[in-house]
Amino acid sequence: MLIIGERINTSRKAIAPAVMARDEVFVQREAADQAAAGAGFIDVNCGTLVDAEPEFLEWLVRTVQAKVEIPLCIDSPNHAALARALAAHRGRAMINSITAEKQRWESVLPLVREYKTKIIALTMNDDGMPESAEERFKVGVWLVENLTKNGVALEDIYIDPLVRPVSTGTQYALVVYETISRIRREFPGVHAVCGLSNISFGLPARKLVNQTFLVQAMQAGLDAAIVDPLDKRLMSLIHAGDLLLNQDEYAANFLAAFREGRIEL
């Protein structure tokens, strides 16, 4: 399971003032803690700072990469912000995200091609967010086929089936599982990614719902997740899930995490 650390996001109360103050120590500590906890990418997002997003996103990229070696997931729909951040990034980044919406597709695709990034592709188009797994699958097929036509390798594509709260429709988790399963069967080599928190919106015991959803989504084929890697219980479930799904040869990663005290019993 590829972990994309979600903590450096100015929608979080602790992050916004630190970014606005250009507090390098605080931001770099957040990055280092996530890398140490097992993140393979670190998401950087300052979308709430609308007017100054390009400037601050570039600053985040330079600041985080001055501290950690792992690549970043550049999280913005803003073309100018993405362009500045990607120009500053060392190595191959990931972009979060592209969609099948005409304007966003035409804005983001040239950057994917220019910088040869990995790309998170959301299963939505100009008609909005599809309701059913069948509709999302069709959008996913369009995205994969058109990304590969434009030179993007299958293994660099991460399809996000979009997570809607089960409090507004108890079928929505099943929609995610079916979309993931069908996309990964149709395109061996393509990855599936999602965030977790929307699934439990409006419910009590949200962590429990998120954790259960993650494990079930892994069974359906989810192999990347945008999560808080400092959530020790969640990371423990990911390690155990990888083991049980034959994604951890000889239990090497699980045993290493246990020896290092990263497994919560």
N, C-alpha and C positions, 0 to 999 in steps of 0.2 A: 504494500500500500504506500503510495506516494503521499506524504504529508505536506500540505501547503499551509504554513503558519499564518494565521489570520490577525494577529494581535496589533500590527502596526497599521491602524486604520483610524483616521481622525473622527470617525463617528463614535469612537470610544472616548469617554470623558477624560481619561487620563492622558490620552495621546494628543488630542487637539492642541492643548496649551503647550505641550512639550515641542510639538512641531513648529507652532507659531513663534515660540521663543528660540527655535533652533538649538534645542537642548541635545547636543550630540551624545552626551553621557547616557541620558535616559533612553534615547532611541537605540543606541548601540547595545545597551544592556538588554532591552527587549529582544533585539535581533539575536544576540548571543545566547540568551536563555532558550529561545525557540530552536536554534540550531543544535544546542546541546541536548534538547529533549527529543530530537529525532526528525525535525523538519528537513525536507529535501529542497524546498523552495520557501522563500519568505515573501508573502504578499505585502505590497506597499500601496496604500490607498490614502489620498488626501482630498477626496472628492467633495467633502463638505466645505473646503476652502476654495469656493468656486472661482472667484476672480483671480486668485494667485496660484491656482492648481499647477500650471506648468512649472513655475519656479520652485514650488515646494516639493513636487514630485521628483524633479531632478535632484534637489537637495537630499531627499530621502534616499534615493538610489546611491548617491556618492557616500552619504554618511553610513548607511548600512554596509555597503561593500568595503568600506574602510575597516570594518570590524570582522565580518564573516566571509568565508570562502564560498558558501553555497549561492546559487543563482537566485534571482528575484522574479516574482510574478508581478508584473506591472499592471495595476488594477485601475483602469479609467476608461470611460467612453469618449474622453476628450482627445481629439487627434493631436492638438498642439502639445498637450501634456504627455501623451504617449511618445511623441517624436523626441521631445527633449529628454525624457527619462531613458529611452532606448539608446539614444546617442551617448549617454553617460554610462550605460551599463557595460560591465566587463563580462565577456563570455555570452553564452546563449540564454536569453531571457525567455520568460513565458508571458504572453499577453492575456489579460482577463478583461475584456472578452470581445468576440465577434458574434454577430447574429446573421440571420438571413434577411434582415431589414435592409432595404436598398441603400439608404444613406450610411448606415453603420458599416455594411459590407464594403462599400466603395471607399470609406474612410480608413478602415483598419487593414484591409487586405494588402495594400501597398507596403505598409510597415511590416507585416508578417513576412512578406517576400524580401524586402530590403534587408531586414535584420536576421532572417532565417530563424524566427522564433518558434517556440512551441505555442500552441494557441488553444484557449478554452473557447468552445463554440456553444452558445446557448440555443436551445431548440425553440426559437421564436422567429417570426417573420413580420411582415407589415400588417398582417391580420391580428397580431398580438400573440399572447401566450396560448398555445393550443390546450384544449381541455382534455383530450383523450391521449392514451399511449399511441394509438395508431397515427394521430395527427402529428404528435411529437416525433415519432419515428420517421415519418415522411420528411419533416423539416431536417431531422438529423441526417437522413440519406442525402438530401440536397446539399447540406453543408459539407459532408465528407467528400461527395463526388466533385463539388466545385473547388474545394480546397486542394484536393489532389490534382485536379486539372491545372491548378495554378502552382504546382510544384511543391506542395506541402506533403511531407511524408506521412503515411498513416500513423506511425508511432509518435508523431508530433502533435496529433489532434486529440483533444480531450473534450468529449461531448458532455455537456451539462444538460440533463433532462429537465431541469427546473423543478424546484421543490415548492409546493404550496401547502399551507397549513391543513392538517387533518381536522382541525377544529371547524373548518369551513366545508369539508367534504371528506368523509372517512375513506374514500377510495384513492386519495391522492398519493399515499405511500405506494399502493399497488401500481399506480400509473408510472411512478418513478422506476420501480423494479422491472416492470415489463419493458419500458423504453430502453433501459440499460441492457437488459438481456437481449433484446432484438437487435440493437445496434451492434453489440459486440459479436453476436452470431453472424450478422450480415457482413461485418468488416473486421475480421481477425487482425489484430494489431492496433486498432483504434482503442483509445482509453475512455473511461467514463469517470467523471468527476462531479462532485456537488458539495454545496455547503449543507450544514445540518439544521441550523437554528430555525429556519422557517417552518419546518415540519411540526414543531411543537408550539408555535405562536398561539397565544390565547388559552393555553392549557396550564394546569398546575404540574408540578414534578417534571419540568421541562427537560432536565438532564436525563432522566430515566427514558423519556420518549426519544430524545436524540440518540442516546446510546443504543437503544434497541433498534431504531431505524438504521443506524450505521451498520450494525452487524447483519441485519437482513439485506441491506443494499449490497454489502460485500458478497453475500451468497449469490445475488443476482448478477454480479460482475463488476461492481464498483471497485476501481483500483487506484483512485486518488480522491482526496477529500480536503476541503478547506476548513480547517479546524484549529482549535487552540491546543498546541502540543504540550502546554503546561498543565492540561487537564489529565492528571495521572491515570484516573480510572478509564477515561476514554482511550488513552494510548495503550493501556493494558489490554482492553478489549480488541484493539486493532492488532496488537502482537499475537494475541490468542487466536483471533480470526484468521490472520495470515497463516498461522501454523496449521489450523484445522482445514483450511482450504488448499493445502499443499503449495503454499507460496513462500515457505520458509524451510529450505532444504536442511535436513538433519536438526531442525529446531534451533538453528544457529542464532538467529536474531532474538528469538524468545529467550533462550538461555542467557545470552549476553545482557539483555534488558533485565532479567531477573538478578543476575550477579551484580549489576550496577545499581540495584535498588529502584528500578524504574517500573516494576510490576506491583500493582496494588492488589492485595489479596482480599 
